[in-house]
C-alpha cells in the first residue's frame, strides 16, 4: 500500500530567468516525485528572509551550493519519514532547525522549495488539486474565485536599463461576465488576459513608432523598457495603447514605485526630480486625478512611516478606492504586517512566499491581512523559474490579484496559463 511519507529530497542548482543560480528540489513519496523551485528578487526589502548565497568567485558569488547542502545534510535527515500532509508541523520543524529570525542559518531559499514540494505531495496524498488543498490549509473551504491579473507592461527601476525610476507599470483588465445558469457576475480571467495581451501588442507597435527598434526590448519581467524618464510618459503610452486596442475604459493601473530604491538623506531622489515626502504625496495625488490608478505599491521607503500614514489618511479622506500596497514595507512577515496596521500605513499587501520562507508563514500573513480587511496581491519575483506554484496559491487563499509580469516570457506566461486551466476546472 502506498503511503505519503517522505522517502527522499534531492536538491540541485538551476538558473532563474536572469541567469542567476537558484534551487530546485524533488521530494519523493510512494505516490510520486514532487518538484518545486524558488525565485529570487533584485528589488528587496531590508526585512526579507535571507537568501543564502555562497559568495566567492563562482557565479560571481551568487552560487547556492551552501543552501543545497543545508537541504541534503540538515533538512532531509530530519524530515525523512514525515507525513507530507502535516504541512504546519514540517514547516515549524524547519523554522526550528534554522533557529534565526530571518532564516539566515539555512537560508529561505533552502527552506521554501521543500515547503512547496511538501504541499504538492500533500495535495496528491489527499487527491486534491493543489489550489483546493491550499484552500483547505488556509480556511478549510473550497476555492472558488480567480484573481484579477496585474500585468507589468512597462518596466523601470531595478528591473530595466532605462531612466524610469518607478519600477512597474501594471494594467488590470477588469472584465466580468454574467453567468447564465445563476445570473451572478463572475470575473472572466481568460478574457482579461486576452485584453491585456492585445494592449501589450499595441504598446509594442506604439513604442516602435515613437522611438527606435531597440526600445521594444523588454525588462526582467517581460514589460517594455522605453527610453522615457517621467512616469507620465510611460502612463501616456499605456493609455494610448489601450485606446488603440479599444479598451481605454476597461483597464485600471497599479504603479509599483519601489521608493526605497531612491530614498536618500530623507528625500526621494529621482531622475525627473527630487521630492520630500510631502512633495511626493502631492505628485501621487496629481497622477491619481489624471490616470485610472487604483493602487500604489511601496509609494514611500520602508523607513518613511509618516509618508505612508499621510498618504493613507489622504486617500481615506477623499473616499478614494486607491490601494496603498505594502511590499518592501511588509515583506510577507506577520510582525511587519501588524506594525503596518498599527501605524495605519496600508490597506493592501504583496504576498511573496520567498520573502518569509515557508508556506505556513505565508498563509499566516494572508490570514492576518484578510482579518484587517486588506486586499492581497500574490506576486512573482524578477528572477523567476517556470514553477507556477503561486498560481495555485493565489486561488487557494482567495487573493484579490496576481502579479506575474507581462504576457511574455515563459517564466511569466506559465503562471497565467496555469490560471487559465484552473478557471476551466472551476467553471465546469
C-alpha positions as a Markdown table, in Angstrom:
| # | Residue | x | y | z |
|---|---|---|---|---|
| 1 | Unk | 0.0 | 0.0 | 0.0 |
| 2 | Unk | 1.4 | 3.4 | -1.0 |
| 3 | Unk | 1.9 | 5.9 | 1.8 |
| 4 | Unk | 2.6 | 9.7 | 1.9 |
| 5 | Unk | 5.8 | 9.7 | 4.0 |
| 6 | Unk | 8.9 | 11.5 | 2.7 |
| 7 | Unk | 11.3 | 9.0 | 1.3 |
| 8 | Unk | 13.9 | 11.4 | -0.2 |
| 9 | Unk | 14.6 | 15.0 | -1.0 |
| 10 | Unk | 17.1 | 15.8 | -3.7 |
| 11 | Unk | 18.2 | 19.4 | -4.3 |
| 12 | Unk | 20.0 | 20.9 | -7.3 |
| 13 | Unk | 21.3 | 24.2 | -8.5 |
| 14 | Unk | 19.4 | 25.6 | -11.5 |
| 15 | Unk | 19.2 | 29.0 | -13.2 |
| 16 | Unk | 16.5 | 31.6 | -12.8 |
| 17 | Unk | 15.2 | 33.9 | -15.6 |
| 18 | Unk | 18.0 | 36.4 | -15.0 |
| 19 | Unk | 20.6 | 33.6 | -15.4 |
| 20 | Unk | 21.4 | 33.5 | -11.6 |
| 21 | Unk | 21.6 | 30.3 | -9.6 |
| 22 | Unk | 18.6 | 29.2 | -7.6 |
| 23 | Unk | 17.3 | 25.9 | -6.1 |
| 24 | Unk | 15.1 | 23.1 | -7.4 |
| 25 | Unk | 14.1 | 20.2 | -5.1 |
| 26 | Unk | 12.5 | 16.9 | -5.9 |
| 27 | Unk | 10.6 | 15.3 | -3.0 |
| 28 | Unk | 9.7 | 11.6 | -3.3 |
| 29 | Unk | 7.0 | 9.6 | -1.6 |
| 30 | Unk | 5.4 | 6.3 | -2.6 |
| 31 | Unk | 2.9 | 8.5 | -4.5 |
| 32 | Unk | 5.4 | 10.1 | -6.8 |
| 33 | Unk | 8.1 | 12.8 | -7.3 |
| 34 | Unk | 7.1 | 16.3 | -6.4 |
| 35 | Unk | 9.3 | 19.2 | -7.7 |
| 36 | Unk | 9.5 | 22.8 | -6.6 |
| 37 | Unk | 11.8 | 25.7 | -7.4 |
| 38 | Unk | 12.2 | 29.2 | -5.8 |
| 39 | Unk | 12.6 | 32.6 | -7.4 |
| 40 | Unk | 14.8 | 35.5 | -6.4 |
| 41 | Unk | 14.2 | 39.2 | -6.2 |
| 42 | Unk | 16.5 | 42.0 | -7.2 |
| 43 | Unk | 14.5 | 44.8 | -5.5 |
| 44 | Unk | 14.3 | 43.5 | -2.0 |
| 45 | Unk | 13.0 | 44.9 | 1.3 |
| 46 | Unk | 15.6 | 45.0 | 4.1 |
| 47 | Unk | 13.4 | 42.9 | 6.3 |
| 48 | Unk | 13.1 | 40.0 | 3.9 |
| 49 | Unk | 14.2 | 36.5 | 5.0 |
| 50 | Unk | 17.8 | 35.8 | 4.0 |
| 51 | Unk | 18.6 | 34.3 | 0.6 |
| 52 | Unk | 21.7 | 32.3 | 1.3 |
| 53 | Unk | 24.5 | 32.7 | -1.3 |
| 54 | Unk | 27.9 | 31.1 | -1.5 |
| 55 | Unk | 30.0 | 34.3 | -2.2 |
| 56 | Unk | 33.5 | 33.8 | -3.6 |
| 57 | Unk | 34.2 | 33.6 | -7.3 |
| 58 | Unk | 31.8 | 31.0 | -8.6 |
| 59 | Unk | 28.8 | 32.6 | -10.3 |
| 60 | Unk | 30.2 | 35.9 | -9.1 |
| 61 | Unk | 29.4 | 34.9 | -5.6 |
| 62 | Unk | 25.7 | 34.0 | -6.3 |
| 63 | Unk | 26.0 | 30.2 | -6.1 |
| 64 | Unk | 23.6 | 28.4 | -3.8 |
| 65 | Unk | 25.6 | 25.2 | -3.0 |
| 66 | Unk | 25.6 | 26.1 | 0.7 |
| 67 | Unk | 21.9 | 26.2 | 0.7 |
| 68 | Unk | 21.7 | 22.9 | -1.2 |
| 69 | Unk | 24.0 | 21.3 | 1.3 |
| 70 | Unk | 21.7 | 22.5 | 4.1 |
| 71 | Unk | 18.8 | 20.7 | 2.4 |
| 72 | Unk | 20.7 | 17.5 | 1.8 |
| 73 | Unk | 22.6 | 17.3 | 5.1 |
| 74 | Unk | 20.3 | 19.1 | 7.6 |
| 75 | Unk | 16.7 | 19.4 | 6.4 |
| 76 | Unk | 16.2 | 16.0 | 4.7 |
| 77 | Unk | 17.5 | 13.8 | 7.6 |
| 78 | Unk | 15.1 | 15.5 | 9.9 |
| 79 | Unk | 12.1 | 15.2 | 7.5 |
| 80 | Unk | 12.7 | 11.6 | 6.3 |
| 81 | Unk | 9.6 | 9.6 | 7.2 |
| 82 | Unk | 7.4 | 12.6 | 8.0 |
| 83 | Unk | 3.8 | 12.6 | 6.6 |
| 84 | Unk | 3.5 | 15.2 | 3.9 |
| 85 | Unk | 0.0 | 16.1 | 5.0 |
| 86 | Unk | 1.5 | 17.6 | 8.2 |
| 87 | Unk | 2.4 | 20.9 | 6.4 |
| 88 | Unk | 2.5 | 23.1 | 9.5 |
| 89 | Unk | 4.5 | 20.6 | 11.6 |
| 90 | Unk | 7.0 | 20.2 | 8.8 |
| 91 | Unk | 7.3 | 24.0 | 8.3 |
| 92 | Unk | 7.6 | 24.6 | 12.0 |
| 93 | Unk | 10.3 | 21.9 | 12.3 |
| 94 | Unk | 12.4 | 23.7 | 9.5 |
| 95 | Unk | 11.9 | 27.0 | 11.2 |
| 96 | Unk | 13.2 | 25.5 | 14.5 |
| 97 | Unk | 16.1 | 23.8 | 12.6 |
| 98 | Unk | 17.1 | 27.2 | 11.3 |
| 99 | Unk | 16.7 | 28.9 | 14.7 |
| 100 | Unk | 17.1 | 32.5 | 13.5 |
| 101 | Unk | 14.5 | 35.3 | 13.0 |
| 102 | Unk | 15.3 | 35.7 | 9.3 |
| 103 | Unk | 16.3 | 32.2 | 8.1 |
| 104 | Unk | 19.9 | 33.2 | 7.9 |
| 105 | Unk | 21.3 | 29.9 | 9.0 |
| 106 | Unk | 19.7 | 27.5 | 6.5 |
| 107 | Unk | 18.5 | 30.2 | 4.0 |
| 108 | Unk | 14.9 | 30.9 | 3.0 |
| 109 | Unk | 15.9 | 29.7 | -0.5 |
| 110 | Unk | 16.6 | 26.2 | 1.1 |
| 111 | Unk | 13.5 | 26.0 | 3.3 |
| 112 | Unk | 10.9 | 27.3 | 0.8 |
| 113 | Unk | 11.3 | 24.8 | -2.0 |
| 114 | Unk | 11.0 | 22.0 | 0.5 |
| 115 | Unk | 7.9 | 23.6 | 1.9 |
| 116 | Unk | 6.4 | 23.9 | -1.5 |
| 117 | Unk | 7.2 | 20.4 | -2.5 |
| 118 | Unk | 5.7 | 19.1 | 0.7 |
| 119 | Unk | 2.5 | 21.0 | -0.2 |
| 120 | Unk | 2.4 | 19.4 | -3.7 |
| 121 | Unk | 2.9 | 16.0 | -2.2 |
| 122 | Unk | 0.2 | 16.7 | 0.4 |
| 123 | Unk | -2.3 | 17.6 | -2.3 |
| 124 | Unk | -1.6 | 14.3 | -4.1 |
| 125 | Unk | -2.0 | 12.4 | -0.8 |
| 126 | Unk | -5.4 | 14.0 | -0.3 |
| 127 | Unk | -6.3 | 13.5 | -4.0 |
| 128 | Unk | -7.0 | 17.2 | -4.4 |
| 129 | Unk | -5.9 | 19.9 | -7.0 |
| 130 | Unk | -3.1 | 21.9 | -5.4 |
| 131 | Unk | -5.3 | 25.1 | -5.2 |
| 132 | Unk | -8.0 | 23.2 | -3.4 |
| 133 | Unk | -5.6 | 21.6 | -1.0 |
| 134 | Unk | -4.1 | 25.1 | -0.2 |
| 135 | Unk | -7.6 | 26.4 | 0.3 |
| 136 | Unk | -8.2 | 23.6 | 2.9 |
| 137 | Unk | -5.0 | 24.5 | 4.6 |
| 138 | Unk | -6.0 | 28.2 | 4.6 |
| 139 | Unk | -9.6 | 28.3 | 5.8 |
| 140 | Unk | -10.8 | 24.7 | 5.3 |
| 141 | Unk | -13.1 | 25.9 | 2.5 |
| 142 | Unk | -13.4 | 25.3 | -1.3 |
| 143 | Unk | -11.6 | 27.7 | -3.6 |
| 144 | Unk | -14.0 | 29.4 | -6.0 |
| 145 | Unk | -12.6 | 32.6 | -7.4 |
| 146 | Unk | -9.9 | 33.7 | -9.9 |
| 147 | Unk | -7.7 | 36.7 | -9.2 |
| 148 | Unk | -7.5 | 39.9 | -11.3 |
| 149 | Unk | -4.2 | 39.8 | -13.2 |
| 150 | Unk | -1.8 | 42.8 | -12.8 |
| 151 | Unk | 0.4 | 42.7 | -15.9 |
| 152 | Unk | 3.6 | 44.7 | -15.8 |
| 153 | Unk | 3.8 | 46.0 | -19.3 |
| 154 | Unk | 6.4 | 48.8 | -18.8 |
| 155 | Unk | 9.4 | 48.1 | -16.6 |
| 156 | Unk | 11.7 | 50.6 | -14.9 |
| 157 | Unk | 13.8 | 51.0 | -11.8 |
| 158 | Unk | 15.9 | 47.9 | -10.8 |
| 159 | Unk | 14.0 | 45.8 | -13.5 |
| 160 | Unk | 15.2 | 47.7 | -16.6 |
| 161 | Unk | 18.1 | 49.7 | -18.0 |
| 162 | Unk | 16.1 | 52.8 | -18.8 |
| 163 | Unk | 15.7 | 56.1 | -16.9 |
| 164 | Unk | 12.3 | 55.4 | -15.4 |
| 165 | Unk | 12.6 | 55.4 | -11.6 |
| 166 | Unk | 9.2 | 53.8 | -10.9 |
| 167 | Unk | 9.7 | 50.1 | -11.2 |
| 168 | Unk | 6.4 | 48.6 | -12.6 |
| 169 | Unk | 3.5 | 50.0 | -14.6 |
| 170 | Unk | 0.8 | 47.4 | -14.4 |
| 171 | Unk | -2.6 | 47.2 | -16.2 |
| 172 | Unk | -5.6 | 45.4 | -14.7 |
| 173 | Unk | -8.3 | 44.4 | -17.2 |
| 174 | Unk | -11.4 | 44.1 | -15.0 |
| 175 | Unk | -13.9 | 42.1 | -17.1 |
| 176 | Unk | -16.9 | 40.4 | -15.6 |
| 177 | Unk | -19.3 | 38.1 | -17.4 |
| 178 | Unk | -22.9 | 37.3 | -16.4 |
| 179 | Unk | -23.2 | 33.5 | -15.7 |
| 180 | Unk | -26.4 | 32.4 | -17.3 |
| 181 | Unk | -27.0 | 29.5 | -15.0 |
| 182 | Unk | -27.0 | 31.6 | -11.9 |
| 183 | Unk | -27.4 | 35.2 | -13.0 |
| 184 | Unk | -24.3 | 36.1 | -11.0 |
| 185 | Unk | -21.4 | 38.1 | -12.4 |
| 186 | Unk | -18.2 | 36.1 | -12.5 |
| 187 | Unk | -14.8 | 37.5 | -13.2 |
| 188 | Unk | -13.5 | 36.2 | -16.6 |
| 189 | Unk | -9.8 | 35.6 | -16.3 |
| 190 | Unk | -9.4 | 34.3 | -19.9 |
| 191 | Unk | -10.9 | 37.4 | -21.5 |
| 192 | Unk | -9.0 | 39.7 | -19.2 |
| 193 | Unk | -5.7 | 38.1 | -20.2 |
| 194 | Unk | -6.7 | 38.5 | -23.9 |
| 195 | Unk | -7.4 | 42.2 | -23.4 |
| 196 | Unk | -4.1 | 42.7 | -21.6 |
| 197 | Unk | -2.2 | 40.8 | -24.4 |
| 198 | Unk | -3.9 | 42.9 | -27.1 |
| 199 | Unk | -2.9 | 46.1 | -25.3 |
| 200 | Unk | 0.6 | 44.8 | -25.0 |
| 201 | Unk | 0.8 | 44.2 | -28.7 |
| 202 | Unk | -0.4 | 47.8 | -29.4 |
| 203 | Unk | 2.1 | 49.1 | -26.9 |
| 204 | Unk | 4.9 | 47.3 | -28.7 |
| 205 | Unk | 3.9 | 48.9 | -32.0 |
| 206 | Unk | 3.5 | 52.3 | -30.4 |
| 207 | Unk | 6.9 | 52.3 | -28.8 |
| 208 | Unk | 8.5 | 51.1 | -32.1 |
| 209 | Unk | 6.8 | 54.0 | -33.9 |
| 210 | Unk | 7.8 | 56.7 | -31.4 |
| 211 | Unk | 11.4 | 55.5 | -30.7 |
| 212 | Unk | 13.9 | 53.2 | -32.2 |
| 213 | Unk | 13.6 | 49.4 | -32.6 |
| 214 | Unk | 15.8 | 48.8 | -29.6 |
| 215 | Unk | 13.1 | 50.4 | -27.4 |
| 216 | Unk | 10.9 | 47.3 | -27.7 |
| 217 | Unk | 13.5 | 45.3 | -25.8 |
| 218 | Unk | 12.0 | 44.0 | -22.5 |
| 219 | Unk | 13.0 | 44.2 | -18.9 |
| 220 | Unk | 13.3 | 41.5 | -16.3 |
| 221 | Unk | 9.6 | 40.9 | -16.0 |
| 222 | Unk | 8.7 | 41.0 | -19.7 |
| 223 | Unk | 7.5 | 44.6 | -19.9 |
| 224 | Unk | 8.9 | 47.1 | -22.3 |
| 225 | Unk | 11.7 | 49.5 | -21.2 |
| 226 | Unk | 11.2 | 52.5 | -23.5 |
| 227 | Unk | 13.7 | 55.5 | -23.3 |
| 228 | Unk | 11.4 | 57.7 | -21.2 |
| 229 | Unk | 12.1 | 59.3 | -17.8 |
| 230 | Unk | 8.9 | 60.7 | -16.3 |
| 231 | Unk | 6.2 | 58.4 | -15.1 |
| 232 | Unk | 3.6 | 60.4 | -17.1 |
| 233 | Unk | 5.4 | 59.5 | -20.3 |
| 234 | Unk | 5.0 | 55.8 | -19.5 |
| 235 | Unk | 1.4 | 56.2 | -18.4 |
| 236 | Unk | 0.5 | 58.2 | -21.6 |
| 237 | Unk | 2.0 | 55.3 | -23.7 |
| 238 | Unk | -0.2 | 52.8 | -21.9 |
| 239 | Unk | -3.3 | 54.8 | -22.2 |
| 240 | Unk | -2.7 | 55.4 | -25.9 |
| 241 | Unk | -2.1 | 51.7 | -26.5 |
| 242 | Unk | -5.3 | 50.8 | -24.6 |
| 243 | Unk | -7.2 | 53.3 | -26.7 |
| 244 | Unk | -5.8 | 51.9 | -30.0 |
| 245 | Unk | -6.8 | 48.4 | -28.8 |
| 246 | Unk | -10.3 | 49.7 | -27.9 |
| 247 | Unk | -10.0 | 49.1 | -24.2 |
| 248 | Unk | -9.3 | 52.5 | -22.7 |
| 249 | Unk | -12.3 | 52.3 | -20.4 |
| 250 | Unk | -11.7 | 48.6 | -19.4 |
| 251 | Unk | -8.4 | 48.9 | -17.6 |
| 252 | Unk | -7.1 | 50.2 | -14.3 |
| 253 | Unk | -3.5 | 50.8 | -13.4 |
| 254 | Unk | -1.2 | 49.9 | -10.4 |
| 255 | Unk | 2.2 | 51.5 | -10.0 |
| 256 | Unk | 5.0 | 49.8 | -8.2 |
| 257 | Unk | 7.1 | 52.7 | -7.2 |
| 258 | Unk | 9.7 | 50.8 | -5.1 |
| 259 | Unk | 10.5 | 54.1 | -3.4 |
| 260 | Unk | 13.2 | 52.6 | -1.1 |
| 261 | Unk | 15.4 | 52.3 | -4.1 |
| 262 | Unk | 15.8 | 56.1 | -4.5 |
| 263 | Unk | 15.3 | 57.2 | -0.9 |
| 264 | Unk | 18.4 | 59.1 | 0.2 |
| 265 | Unk | 19.0 | 61.6 | 3.1 |
| 266 | Unk | 15.2 | 61.7 | 3.8 |
| 267 | Unk | 14.5 | 62.7 | 0.2 |
| 268 | Unk | 13.3 | 60.9 | -2.9 |
| 269 | Unk | 15.9 | 61.5 | -5.5 |
| 270 | Unk | 14.7 | 60.5 | -8.9 |
| 271 | Unk | 16.0 | 61.3 | -12.4 |
| 272 | Unk | 13.0 | 63.5 | -13.2 |
| 273 | Unk | 13.0 | 65.4 | -9.8 |
| 274 | Unk | 13.8 | 65.4 | -6.1 |
| 275 | Unk | 10.9 | 65.2 | -3.7 |
| 276 | Unk | 10.2 | 65.5 | 0.0 |
| 277 | Unk | 7.6 | 63.1 | 1.4 |
| 278 | Unk | 5.1 | 65.9 | 1.2 |
| 279 | Unk | 6.0 | 66.8 | -2.4 |
| 280 | Unk | 5.8 | 63.1 | -3.4 |
| 281 | Unk | 2.4 | 62.9 | -1.8 |
| 282 | Unk | 1.2 | 65.8 | -3.9 |
| 283 | Unk | 2.7 | 64.3 | -7.0 |
| 284 | Unk | 0.8 | 61.0 | -6.4 |
| 285 | Unk | -2.4 | 62.9 | -5.9 |
| 286 | Unk | -2.0 | 64.6 | -9.3 |
| 287 | Unk | -1.3 | 61.2 | -11.0 |
| 288 | Unk | -4.4 | 59.7 | -9.4 |
| 289 | Unk | -6.5 | 62.6 | -10.7 |
| 290 | Unk | -5.2 | 62.3 | -14.2 |
| 291 | Unk | -5.0 | 58.5 | -14.8 |
| 292 | Unk | -7.1 | 55.5 | -13.8 |
| 293 | Unk | -4.7 | 54.5 | -11.0 |
| 294 | Unk | -6.2 | 52.2 | -8.3 |
| 295 | Unk | -3.0 | 51.2 | -6.5 |
| 296 | Unk | 0.4 | 52.4 | -5.4 |
| 297 | Unk | 2.9 | 49.8 | -4.3 |
| 298 | Unk | 5.7 | 50.9 | -2.0 |
| 299 | Unk | 5.0 | 54.6 | -2.6 |
| 300 | Unk | 7.4 | 55.5 | 0.2 |
| 301 | Unk | 10.5 | 54.0 | 1.8 |
| 302 | Unk | 10.1 | 51.2 | 4.3 |
| 303 | Unk | 11.6 | 53.7 | 6.8 |
| 304 | Unk | 9.3 | 56.6 | 6.0 |
| 305 | Unk | 6.3 | 55.6 | 8.1 |
| 306 | Unk | 5.0 | 59.2 | 8.2 |
| 307 | Unk | 4.8 | 59.3 | 4.4 |
| 308 | Unk | 2.7 | 56.1 | 4.4 |
| 309 | Unk | 0.4 | 57.3 | 7.1 |
| 310 | Unk | -0.3 | 60.7 | 5.4 |
| 311 | Unk | -1.0 | 59.0 | 2.1 |
| 312 | Unk | -3.4 | 56.5 | 3.6 |
| 313 | Unk | -5.1 | 59.3 | 5.5 |
| 314 | Unk | -5.4 | 61.5 | 2.4 |
| 315 | Unk | -6.9 | 58.6 | 0.4 |
| 316 | Unk | -9.3 | 57.8 | 3.2 |
| 317 | Unk | -10.5 | 61.4 | 3.5 |
| 318 | Unk | -11.1 | 61.5 | -0.3 |
| 319 | Unk | -13.1 | 58.3 | 0.0 |
| 320 | Unk | -11.0 | 57.0 | -2.8 |
| 321 | Unk | -10.6 | 53.3 | -3.6 |
| 322 | Unk | -6.9 | 53.6 | -4.3 |
| 323 | Unk | -4.9 | 50.8 | -2.7 |
| 324 | Unk | -1.8 | 51.7 | -0.6 |
| 325 | Unk | 0.1 | 48.5 | -1.0 |
| 326 | Unk | 3.0 | 47.3 | 1.2 |
| 327 | Unk | 5.8 | 45.1 | -0.2 |
| 328 | Unk | 9.2 | 46.2 | 1.0 |
| 329 | Unk | 7.4 | 47.6 | 4.0 |
| 330 | Unk | 5.6 | 44.3 | 5.0 |
| 331 | Unk | 7.7 | 41.6 | 3.3 |
| 332 | Unk | 5.0 | 38.9 | 3.9 |
| 333 | Unk | 6.0 | 38.9 | 7.5 |
| 334 | Unk | 3.2 | 38.8 | 10.1 |
| 335 | Unk | 5.1 | 41.0 | 12.5 |
| 336 | Unk | 5.7 | 43.7 | 9.9 |
| 337 | Unk | 2.0 | 43.4 | 8.8 |
| 338 | Unk | 0.9 | 44.0 | 12.4 |
| 339 | Unk | 3.2 | 47.0 | 12.6 |
| 340 | Unk | 1.9 | 48.5 | 9.3 |
| 341 | Unk | -1.7 | 48.0 | 10.6 |
| 342 | Unk | -0.9 | 49.7 | 13.9 |
| 343 | Unk | 0.7 | 52.6 | 12.2 |
| 344 | Unk | -2.2 | 52.9 | 9.7 |
| 345 | Unk | 0.2 | 52.6 | 6.7 |
| 346 | Unk | -1.6 | 50.3 | 4.2 |
| 347 | Unk | -4.8 | 48.8 | 3.0 |
| 348 | Unk | -3.3 | 46.1 | 0.9 |
| 349 | Unk | -0.2 | 43.9 | 0.8 |
| 350 | Unk | 2.0 | 42.0 | -1.7 |
| 351 | Unk | 2.4 | 38.3 | -0.8 |
| 352 | Unk | 5.7 | 36.7 | -1.8 |
| 353 | Unk | 6.5 | 33.3 | -0.2 |
| 354 | Unk | 10.2 | 33.7 | -0.6 |
| 355 | Unk | 10.1 | 36.9 | 1.5 |
| 356 | Unk | 9.2 | 34.8 | 4.6 |
| 357 | Unk | 10.4 | 31.2 | 3.7 |
| 358 | Unk | 7.5 | 28.8 | 4.3 |
| 359 | Unk | 4.0 | 28.2 | 3.1 |
| 360 | Unk | 2.7 | 28.1 | 6.6 |
| 361 | Unk | 4.0 | 31.6 | 7.4 |
| 362 | Unk | 2.7 | 32.9 | 4.0 |
| 363 | Unk | -0.8 | 31.6 | 4.9 |
| 364 | Unk | -0.5 | 33.2 | 8.3 |
| 365 | Unk | 0.4 | 36.6 | 6.6 |
| 366 | Unk | -2.6 | 36.2 | 4.3 |
| 367 | Unk | -5.0 | 35.4 | 7.2 |
| 368 | Unk | -3.8 | 38.5 | 9.1 |
| 369 | Unk | -4.2 | 40.8 | 6.1 |
| 370 | Unk | -7.7 | 39.4 | 5.5 |
| 371 | Unk | -8.6 | 40.0 | 9.2 |
| 372 | Unk | -7.7 | 43.7 | 8.6 |
| 373 | Unk | -9.9 | 43.9 | 5.5 |
| 374 | Unk | -6.9 | 44.4 | 3.3 |
| 375 | Unk | -6.6 | 43.4 | -0.3 |
| 376 | Unk | -4.0 | 40.8 | -1.2 |
| 377 | Unk | -1.8 | 40.6 | -4.3 |
| 378 | Unk | 0.2 | 37.4 | -4.7 |
| 379 | Unk | 3.4 | 38.1 | -6.6 |
| 380 | Unk | 6.2 | 36.6 | -8.6 |
| 381 | Unk | 9.8 | 37.9 | -8.3 |
| 382 | Unk | 12.0 | 39.4 | -11.0 |
| 383 | Unk | 14.3 | 36.4 | -11.1 |
| 384 | Unk | 11.7 | 33.7 | -11.8 |
| 385 | Unk | 11.5 | 30.0 | -12.6 |
| 386 | Unk | 8.9 | 28.0 | -14.5 |
| 387 | Unk | 7.3 | 26.8 | -11.3 |
| 388 | Unk | 3.7 | 28.0 | -11.2 |
| 389 | Unk | 3.0 | 27.4 | -7.5 |
| 390 | Unk | 1.9 | 31.0 | -6.9 |
| 391 | Unk | -1.0 | 30.4 | -9.4 |
| 392 | Unk | -2.4 | 27.7 | -7.2 |
| 393 | Unk | -1.6 | 29.8 | -4.1 |
| 394 | Unk | -3.5 | 32.9 | -5.2 |
| 395 | Unk | -6.6 | 30.8 | -5.9 |
| 396 | Unk | -6.2 | 28.7 | -2.8 |
| 397 | Unk | -6.2 | 31.7 | -0.4 |
| 398 | Unk | -8.8 | 33.6 | -2.4 |
| 399 | Unk | -6.4 | 36.6 | -3.0 |
| 400 | Unk | -7.7 | 39.5 | -5.0 |
| 401 | Unk | -4.9 | 39.9 | -7.5 |
| 402 | Unk | -1.9 | 38.2 | -9.0 |
| 403 | Unk | 1.1 | 40.0 | -10.5 |
| 404 | Unk | 3.3 | 37.8 | -12.6 |
| 405 | Unk | 4.8 | 40.2 | -15.1 |
| 406 | Unk | 3.9 | 40.9 | -18.7 |
| 407 | Unk | 2.1 | 38.4 | -21.0 |
| 408 | Unk | 5.5 | 37.4 | -22.4 |
| 409 | Unk | 8.5 | 35.2 | -21.4 |
| 410 | Unk | 8.0 | 31.6 | -20.4 |
| 411 | Unk | 8.5 | 32.0 | -16.7 |
| 412 | Unk | 5.8 | 34.7 | -16.6 |
| 413 | Unk | 3.3 | 33.2 | -19.0 |
| 414 | Unk | 3.4 | 29.8 | -17.3 |
| 415 | Unk | 1.7 | 31.4 | -14.3 |
| 416 | Unk | -1.1 | 32.9 | -16.4 |
| 417 | Unk | -1.5 | 29.7 | -18.4 |
| 418 | Unk | -1.9 | 27.7 | -15.2 |
| 419 | Unk | -4.7 | 30.1 | -14.1 |
| 420 | Unk | -6.5 | 29.5 | -17.4 |
| 421 | Unk | -6.6 | 25.8 | -16.6 |
| 422 | Unk | -7.8 | 26.4 | -13.1 |
| 423 | Unk | -10.5 | 28.7 | -14.4 |
| 424 | Unk | -11.7 | 25.8 | -16.7 |
| 425 | Unk | -11.8 | 23.4 | -13.7 |
| 426 | Unk | -13.7 | 25.8 | -11.5 |
| 427 | Unk | -16.3 | 26.7 | -14.2 |
| 428 | Unk | -17.2 | 23.1 | -15.0 |
